[in-house]
Amino acid sequence: MNYSENDLERALFNLPLEETPAGMRASILARTVYHRHALPAVKPWEAWLIGGCLAAIAWLVVLVLREGPAPIIAALDTIGAAILYVVSQPSAVLWIAVGGAASVWLSHLTPPIARSKPAVRR
């Protein structure tokens, strides 16, 4: 049996094909191309911030329960004095102002970038 390419193509196109199930294409696209992953409820930096605050609170509570409030007050006084010393220097104030200006410039004066939309295939 020697068939030419035209005869084989004609025979293939004449084969009866099954109809695809209703909505099959849409369900495949919904699970692959158009699938959106669920966003986490809390951003990573928020989780780190909350965890750090909870750790600091737990540390303070343990210190108060073990030795009373006097060491906590002394430690907070020392930390406050160190922060006041650093912030009261002109070079530190200058760098804080430069950082604040840069953050305002980047967050408010920069135009938003347009989000690209997924290509629609037909």
C-alpha positions in Angstrom: 0.0 0.0 0.0 1.6 3.1 -1.2 -0.3 6.3 -0.6 0.7 9.7 -1.7 0.8 12.6 0.8 -2.4 14.1 -0.6 -4.2 10.8 -0.1 -3.0 10.5 3.5 -4.0 14.1 4.3 -7.4 13.6 2.8 -7.9 10.4 4.8 -6.8 12.1 8.1 -9.1 15.1 7.5 -12.0 12.7 6.8 -11.7 10.9 10.2 -14.6 11.7 12.5 -13.4 13.8 15.5 -15.0 13.9 18.9 -16.3 17.2 20.2 -14.5 18.7 23.1 -16.4 18.9 26.3 -18.2 22.2 26.9 -16.1 24.8 28.7 -12.9 22.8 28.4 -10.9 25.6 26.8 -12.1 28.1 29.4 -11.3 25.8 32.3 -7.7 25.1 30.9 -7.1 28.9 30.5 -8.5 29.6 33.9 -6.1 27.2 35.6 -3.0 28.1 33.6 -2.9 31.5 31.9 -5.4 33.5 33.9 -4.6 31.8 37.3 -4.0 34.4 40.1 -2.2 33.2 43.1 -3.8 34.3 46.4 -2.0 37.2 48.1 -0.7 36.7 51.6 -2.8 38.4 54.3 0.3 40.1 55.7 3.4 41.4 53.8 6.8 40.1 54.9 8.0 43.4 56.3 4.8 43.7 58.4 5.3 40.2 59.8 8.9 41.1 60.7 7.8 44.4 62.3 5.0 42.7 64.3 7.4 39.9 65.4 10.0 42.3 66.5 7.5 44.3 68.5 6.1 41.2 70.1 9.7 40.0 71.0 10.5 43.4 72.5 7.3 43.4 74.6 8.0 39.8 75.7 11.5 40.8 76.7 10.3 43.7 78.7 7.6 41.7 80.4 10.1 39.0 81.4 12.5 41.6 82.8 9.8 43.3 84.8 8.6 39.9 86.2 12.1 38.9 87.2 13.7 42.0 88.6 11.0 44.7 88.9 10.6 47.9 87.0 13.8 49.6 88.1 16.2 48.0 85.5 13.7 48.6 82.7 13.4 52.3 83.6 17.2 52.6 83.7 17.6 50.8 80.4 15.0 52.9 78.7 16.6 56.1 80.1 20.0 55.0 78.7 18.5 54.2 75.3 16.6 57.5 75.2 19.8 59.4 76.1 21.7 57.6 73.3 19.0 58.4 70.7 18.8 62.0 71.9 22.6 62.3 71.6 22.7 60.9 68.0 19.7 62.9 66.8 21.0 66.2 68.3 24.1 66.2 66.1 23.8 68.4 63.0 25.1 65.8 60.6 22.6 63.3 61.8 19.8 65.8 61.4 21.0 66.6 57.9 21.0 62.9 56.9 17.6 62.3 58.4 16.3 65.3 56.3 17.9 64.0 53.2 16.4 60.5 53.7 13.0 62.0 54.4 13.1 64.2 51.3 14.2 61.2 49.2 11.4 59.1 50.5 8.8 61.9 49.8 10.2 62.4 46.3 10.2 58.7 45.5 6.7 58.0 46.9 4.8 61.1 45.8 6.5 62.7 42.9 7.4 59.6 40.8 4.6 58.7 38.4 3.2 55.2 38.8 4.3 52.5 36.4 1.5 51.1 34.3 0.8 47.4 35.0 1.0 45.2 31.9 -2.2 43.3 31.2 -2.0 39.6 30.2 -2.3 39.0 26.5 -5.7 37.7 25.4 -5.4 34.7 23.1 -8.2 33.8 20.8 
